Amino acid sequence: MSEVKLTAATRTEFGKGAARRIRRAAQIPAVLYGHGAEPQHVTLPGHETTRALRHSNVLLGIELDGKVQLAIAKDIQRDPIKDVIEHVDLLVVRKGEKVSVEVNVHVVGESYPGTIHVVETQSILLEAEATALPEYVQVSVEGLTDGTQVRVSDLELPAGATFGGDPETVIVTISTPQASAEDEAAVEEQAAAQSAASAVAAESEED
């Protein structure tokens, strides 16, 4: 995804009361930090910021006092009930440098008929160029059979990205659903009920 530009303003009020006033004004409080500089407390336009942050690892061009700084969102705090953004931590980045980010796993395709796929790892940590961060990593389960495991080492990572963890980490497992004892008992009970109903119906016909 290409760079998204947001115009920020320096924040001079702090505390919960100030944050509420900022949000009532359709803005979002944020802090801009990185590269040894003093953290800059700013406000961001609410609607534009919310829309931009729907995309994981989006590259932001933050314009502040006529100067544009590239940044990525390292932490997004949301209201647990309203699911609105309350605060954003922005890490300043530069072209050419690499940063570590969490990348979501997207499963595509259908495994072998009669099987299901279980996502064991929802996201992985990748190191990639700051100006070309992947939004997600795609994992295909097309035609995979029972017992198959897709590991990090099997993934096709985006160009220039590397995985710093254990390459044997399991991402997806393919399995055949097994009926539980409760399920089997329920099936037997239903069959017995149907058999009893059929017997009653047969007796009624004879009468």
C-alpha positions in Angstrom: 0.0 0.0 0.0 1.3 3.5 -0.8 2.1 6.1 1.7 -0.9 7.8 3.4 -0.4 11.5 4.4 -1.9 12.9 7.6 -1.6 16.4 8.8 -0.8 16.6 12.6 -0.9 19.4 15.0 1.3 19.9 18.2 -0.6 18.9 21.3 -0.2 21.2 24.3 -2.9 19.7 26.6 -2.4 16.5 28.5 -4.4 14.2 30.8 -7.6 12.3 30.5 -9.8 15.4 30.3 -7.7 16.9 27.5 -7.8 13.5 25.6 -11.6 13.5 25.8 -11.8 17.0 24.5 -9.5 16.1 21.6 -11.6 13.0 20.7 -14.8 15.1 20.9 -13.3 17.4 18.4 -12.9 14.4 16.0 -9.2 14.1 16.5 -6.9 11.4 18.0 -4.1 12.0 20.4 -0.8 10.5 19.4 2.9 10.5 20.1 5.7 10.6 17.5 9.0 9.1 18.5 12.2 7.4 17.2 15.8 8.0 16.0 16.8 9.4 19.4 14.6 12.5 19.0 12.4 13.8 21.8 8.9 12.4 21.6 6.4 14.8 19.9 2.9 14.9 21.3 0.4 15.5 18.5 -3.2 15.3 17.4 -4.3 13.5 14.2 -7.4 13.9 12.1 -9.8 11.3 13.4 -11.6 10.1 10.3 -8.5 10.0 8.0 -6.4 8.3 10.7 -9.0 5.6 11.4 -9.4 4.9 7.7 -5.6 4.6 7.2 -5.1 2.3 10.2 -7.6 -0.2 8.9 -4.6 -1.5 6.9 -1.9 -3.2 8.9 1.6 -1.7 8.8 0.5 1.2 6.6 3.3 3.8 5.9 2.2 7.2 7.1 3.5 10.6 6.0 3.0 12.8 9.1 3.1 16.5 8.2 3.9 18.6 11.2 4.8 22.3 11.1 5.5 22.0 7.3 7.8 19.0 7.7 6.8 15.5 6.6 8.1 12.5 8.6 7.6 8.9 7.7 6.1 6.8 10.5 4.3 3.5 11.2 1.9 2.7 14.0 3.6 0.7 16.7 0.7 0.7 19.2 -3.0 1.5 18.7 -5.2 1.8 21.8 -8.9 1.3 21.3 -12.0 1.7 23.4 -12.9 -1.9 24.2 -16.7 -1.2 23.9 -16.9 1.4 21.1 -13.9 0.1 19.2 -12.8 3.6 18.4 -9.1 4.6 18.4 -8.1 6.4 21.6 -4.4 6.9 21.1 -1.6 6.0 18.7 2.1 5.5 19.2 3.9 6.4 15.9 7.5 5.2 15.2 9.5 7.5 12.9 11.2 5.5 10.1 13.5 6.3 7.2 13.7 4.9 3.7 16.2 2.0 3.5 16.0 1.0 7.2 14.5 -2.2 8.3 12.0 -2.6 11.2 10.3 -5.5 12.9 6.5 -5.7 12.6 3.8 -8.2 13.4 2.2 -9.4 10.1 -1.2 -11.2 10.1 -1.6 -14.6 8.5 -4.3 -14.9 5.8 -5.4 -18.4 4.8 -6.7 -19.0 1.3 -8.0 -22.1 -0.6 -9.8 -25.2 0.5 -8.1 -28.2 2.0 -9.0 -31.8 0.9 -12.7 -32.6 1.2 -13.7 -33.8 4.7 -10.8 -31.9 6.4 -10.6 -28.6 8.1 -7.7 -26.2 8.7 -6.7 -24.9 12.1 -4.7 -21.7 12.3 -2.1 -22.3 15.0 -0.3 -18.9 14.7 -2.4 -15.8 13.9 0.6 -13.5 13.1 4.3 -13.7 12.6 7.2 -11.3 13.3 8.9 -10.1 10.2 11.8 -7.8 9.5 11.3 -5.7 6.4 12.1 -2.4 4.8 10.2 0.4 6.6 8.8 1.8 3.4 7.6 -1.6 2.0 6.0 -3.4 4.9 3.7 -6.3 4.0 0.1 -6.0 5.2 -0.2 -9.7 5.6 1.3 -13.1 4.6 -0.8 -15.4 2.5 -0.9 -19.2 3.3 -2.6 -21.5 0.8 -4.2 -24.7 2.1 -5.5 -25.7 -1.3 -5.9 -29.5 -1.5 -3.8 -30.2 1.6 -4.6 -33.5 3.3 -5.2 -34.7 6.9 -2.1 -34.3 9.1 -0.3 -31.7 6.9 1.3 -28.9 8.8 2.4 -25.6 7.2 5.4 -24.1 8.9 7.1 -20.7 8.6 9.8 -22.3 6.5 7.1 -23.2 3.9 5.9 -19.6 3.5 6.7 -17.5 0.6 7.7 -14.2 2.3 7.4 -10.8 0.6 10.5 -9.6 -1.2 13.1 -8.3 1.2 11.4 -9.7 4.3 13.0 -12.1 6.7 11.7 -14.1 9.7 13.7 -13.9 12.9 12.0 -16.7 14.9 11.9 -20.5 14.7 11.4 -21.6 11.1 9.7 -24.7 12.4 6.9 -22.7 14.0 3.6 -24.3 12.8 1.2 -21.8 11.1 -1.7 -24.1 10.0 -2.6 -27.7 10.7 -4.9 -29.8 8.5 -7.1 -32.4 10.3 -10.2 -34.5 9.9 -12.9 -33.5 12.5 -13.6 -36.3 15.0 -17.0 -36.7 16.7 -16.9 -36.3 20.5 -18.5 -38.9 22.8 -21.3 -36.4 23.5 -21.9 -36.0 19.8 -22.0 -39.8 19.3 -24.4 -40.2 22.3 -26.7 -37.5 20.8 -26.8 -39.3 17.5 -27.6 -42.6 19.1 -30.3 -40.9 21.3 -31.9 -39.3 18.2 -31.8 -42.7 16.3 -33.5 -44.4 19.3 -36.2 -41.7 19.4 -36.8 -42.0 15.7 -37.0 -45.9 16.0 -39.5 -45.6 18.9 -41.6 -43.1 16.9 -41.6 -45.5 13.9 -42.7 -48.4 16.1 -45.6 -46.4 17.5 -46.6 -45.3 14.1 -46.6 -48.9 12.9 -48.8 -50.0 15.8 -51.3 -47.3 15.1 -51.6 -48.4 11.5 -52.2 -52.0 12.6 -55.0 -50.8 14.9 
